[in-house]
Amino acid sequence: MAKPVVAIVGRPNVGKSTLFNRLAGNRISIVEGEPNITRDRVYADISWLNNAFIMVDTGGLEPSNDDLIKNKIKYQAEIAMNEAELILFIVDGKSGITTIDQEIAQLLRRTNKKVILVVNKVDDFSNAEQLKWDFYSLGFDEPVSISAEHGKNTGDLLDIIVDNLPHIPNDNERDDLLNIAIIGKPNVGKSSLVNYIVGDERVIVSDIPGTTRDAIDTIVEKNGVKYNLIDTAGLRRKSRVKEAVEYYSVLRTIRAVERAEASLMLIDATEGITSQDKKIVGYAHESGKAIVIGVNKWDLVDKDNKLMEDYRDEIYYQLKFLNYAPITFISALTGERVDEVIKLLEYSIDQNNMRIKTGVLNEVLEEAILLREPPAVKGRRLKLYYATQVGIKPPTFVLFVNNPDLMHFSYQRYLDNTLRKAFGFIGTSIRIKLKSRK
């Protein structure tokens, strides 16, 4: 299920980015004492009381200002508000209500979205209730007083946020559907592939990069299996992103990956691996979902007997973290090996959902340790007492050991490779967690 979006909006220098960083638990947005520091939307995954959502920080709003840059900031903030299920309207408790606050309030009321009014920079909570009365005139429900800088009352704010997040419909994630996110940079052939599989021009296809601005769902049935193909907007390098709406395609792509069982990463055969490819597929890898790599436009490449093998080796060299992902060479234009892609996606989803019996798992790991002992660290050696699988999507294992600090990264990679050799796990990452027996 795609996570709901919470947008933080307000006039410049009211502490939006400070609050964002506080809730995200990290210094993600730039925070300075000057207004208009945050120009583009910044997003982070937030988890609170087993509720997950995406929070988006926006630049300072000045609705009536005609400055070109500030108008672009306003446009981006409006996009964020339109995409959000919930809006946090931040005001400054020290300076009180301003004309700009009133203009923003009018803008927010027109969105017909749920708005939580947050009074920031409240350092003295003994006077917080009286302070809040001034802000009722903005026309929203009871304001929430906080100090983002010192973290005061931010836990209560998170409680209110999760209580107001709507239920997300599960229409595209029914049990009889396999959700496939098709990802890649612009003009790599994502829409063309969807159209070939469907047998119709369901998605607009153009040689102009960036034609697809949103994630588009297409349901199709092949060999008795129903697929939901999610065609995502291509992610461009930041220096090439000029239209405000394209900034938001990053967030939409991430949400598409989250609600999919698998991602099909398309690479342009005529260009090879680029830094942008690494960034895009990194999102899918971190999600723990199944991944298949499709090298598209293979019909345009001059081939020899070793080219495919060399190309595969180069991809694994460039994407070392994806050495588990199967690679196939396709043409969305001619349909070459498109059926193979679909079979690989199905197989990778099965591998992503695989469970290993505890007894068999421990036998494999015990044999691996007999064949190669863990290295000694300052005279002490890692001891494995017991292992069990605790999750899927991706397959996750907990190893109970004498001291987790004694696990060297190279030996953990050895155990990872041992599990893959014994059980496959093709097309899926696996995660190994260590716990002390105590």
Secondary structure, DSSP 8 states (H G I E B T S, - for coil): ----EEEEE-STTSSHHHHHHHHHTS--S---SSTT---S-EEEEEEETTEEEEEEE-----TT---HHHHHHHHHHHHHHHH-SEEEEEEETTT---HHHHHHHHHHHHHT-EEEEEEE----GGGHHHHHHGGGGGS-S--EE-BTTTTBTHHHHHHHHHHH------TT--TTEEEEEEE-STTSSHHHHHHHHHTS--S---SSTT---S-EEEEEEETTEEEEEEE------GGG--SHHHHHHHHHHHHHHHT-SEEEEEEETTT---HHHHHHHHHHHHHT-EEEEEEE-GGGS---TTHHHHHHHHHHHHTGGGTTS-EEE--TTT-TTHHHHHHHHHHHHHHHT----HHHHHHHHHHHHHHS---EETTEE--EEEEEEEETTTTEEEEEES-GGG--HHHHHHHHHHHHHHH--TTS--EEEEEE--
